[in-house]
């Protein structure tokens, strides 16, 4: 087994499609990991799921007309956000109910479009990803979109962080929470476009939530979260692809399973917030507090 390990680690790099798979997976993981920190802090996990599923009809339509799928995905991602805002503002329904209605209807619309596509055209890669089928053009598209999203994040880092922790203070110093919210939603749509190539529409929500949730269990500081989340996500992307190569399984699900495994370990063993740590704290004998008095 130990003799086969070096071969297993080096063999995938001999193939161009594997090198492109590693590149797309790592880039997508880094972008998703960075954005997931703010999604978790703000409490937008459900919004991440909504946008990730709502882009399906846009991707299918773009594919059918021969346009870059990033354009269709971005258009429908923004459409979903607009619909959620309009319905929420004009009804008595709470936001979670509106999000559930909008993203499930758009997702169903996308599935319907897939069902009417001629049978000789396989669109399964849109739903489940196709890391091993990434072309050089796909890789270039992912790199360009990811670079743009990360550049905006770095430029607006402080504003987004202030909005996440204290939108009232952000408004008081002249920032517009509405604009920052819209910016985050656009970044979310762009990030979903990047991640679809790696894991598909169905699993993309995992990549924009799990890294930030894992980092949140490990640290209270946003600066550290922005390092921990993408680092863990990128590491899981590499491990997931290696595992899929060794086990001959789909790459996208293995990447998500690697992230889920890390989250489970952190959830149990993380200092201060892990189940094991909290269990030990509960078992410690409670000392009677002494009240100091001074005349």
Secondary structure, 3 states (H helix, E strand, C coil): CHHHHHHHHHHHHHCHHHHHHHHHHHHHHHHHHHHHHHHHHHCCHHHHHHHHHHCHHHHHHHHHHCCCHHHHHHHHHHHHHHHHHHHHHCCCCCHHHHHHHHHHHHHHHHHHHHHHCCCCCCCHHHHHCCHHHCCHHHHHHHHHHHHHHHHHHHHCHHHHHHHHHCHHHHHHCCCCHHHHHHHHHHHHHHHHHHHHHHHHHHHHHHHCCHHHHHHHHHCCCHHHHHHHHHHHHHHHHHHHHHHHHHHCCCHHHHHHHHHHHHHHHHHHHCCCCCHHHHHHHHHCCCCCCCCCCCC
